Amino acid sequence: MKPDKLKDILLEKTDLLAELCAGINVHFEEELIHQFRVAFKDLRAIVRFYNICEGSPDLKVLGGIKEMYHVLGLVREAQNERKSLVEYSLRVPSYYELLNQAIMSVAAKWLTAYSEREFETLLTYVKDHDFRALHLSDLARFEQVKIRKLREILSQGEITDEKLHEVRKQMKDIHYVARFVTSNWKNGSQYIEKWPGSAISKLTEDLGNYNDLRLLREHLIDFVLNGGIGNEEHKVIDQFISNTTQHSVRSKVQVTTAARDLLLNW
């Protein structure tokens, strides 16, 4: 891929982030927040790919934009938990209200975190940066680095939830880079046809589902331990925890096994 094409792609993706953030600043809508976080992960994966190609952390996504991403991540987590309460038919209005309060609290933080200048600075940085061309050898290097990292994590006897989360992050990087290559680089697209794309997508989704349930269970347990809720809600939460324990344990084993099998067959 020629340097000018890579630069144009990065400028386009930065413009998209700025546009989405401007919309969030006005409406603070759930779908806009989701689109921004996906767009950020898309750009971040390309940046990480380029850094691996260079062999050093050269190009960087500026900290201010990362801070916006993390603030909106807190909102997204609370929004997803509200949906989960409905999906699992959990009648715990006091916890639902706690999530609403958390979202409103983070919305206030957003006003402090948002800065149009961060995007202007990033656009200037990308415009002025002296990119080099990308070659198939860069894809091979990226592939080797990611496989080595995943093997380091998954070679341990017992895999913690934190390690599984790291596996998911690595898989997401691979997924987003594959999407970037497929859409913009013909020769690169032919190279990554050998990657287990569908298996990576499924594993990433399964890891996300496991993590969502794990967090919901942990947060509800903490909510009960903090006290101050009625007996009826206490019973509902206790029953939910009891009903999902085996499923959660089984899901962890399944995603860990699937990740190890994927690496063996890559």
Secondary structure as the mmCIF struct_conf table of DSSP 4:
data_model
#
loop_
_struct_conf.conf_type_id
_struct_conf.id
_struct_conf.beg_label_comp_id
_struct_conf.beg_label_asym_id
_struct_conf.beg_label_seq_id
_struct_conf.end_label_comp_id
_struct_conf.end_label_asym_id
_struct_conf.end_label_seq_id
HELX_RH_AL_P HELX_RH_AL_P1 PRO A 3 HIS A 27
HELX_RH_AL_P HELX_RH_AL_P2 GLU A 30 GLU A 54
TURN_TY1_P TURN_TY1_P1 GLY A 55 GLY A 55
BEND BEND1 SER A 56 SER A 56
BEND BEND2 LEU A 59 LEU A 59
HELX_RH_AL_P HELX_RH_AL_P3 GLY A 63 GLU A 87
TURN_TY1_P TURN_TY1_P2 TYR A 88 SER A 89
HELX_RH_AL_P HELX_RH_AL_P4 PRO A 93 ALA A 113
HELX_RH_AL_P HELX_RH_AL_P5 GLU A 116 ASP A 128
HELX_RH_AL_P HELX_RH_AL_P6 LEU A 136 LEU A 154
TURN_TY1_P TURN_TY1_P3 SER A 155 SER A 155
BEND BEND3 GLN A 156 GLU A 158
HELX_RH_AL_P HELX_RH_AL_P7 ASP A 161 ASN A 184
HELX_RH_AL_P HELX_RH_AL_P8 LYS A 186 TYR A 191
HELX_RH_3T_P HELX_RH_3T_P1 ILE A 192 LYS A 194
BEND BEND4 TRP A 195 TRP A 195
HELX_RH_AL_P HELX_RH_AL_P9 GLY A 197 LEU A 225
TURN_TY1_P TURN_TY1_P4 ASN A 226 ASN A 226
HELX_RH_AL_P HELX_RH_AL_P10 ASN A 231 LEU A 264
TURN_TY1_P TURN_TY1_P5 ASN A 265 ASN A 265
#
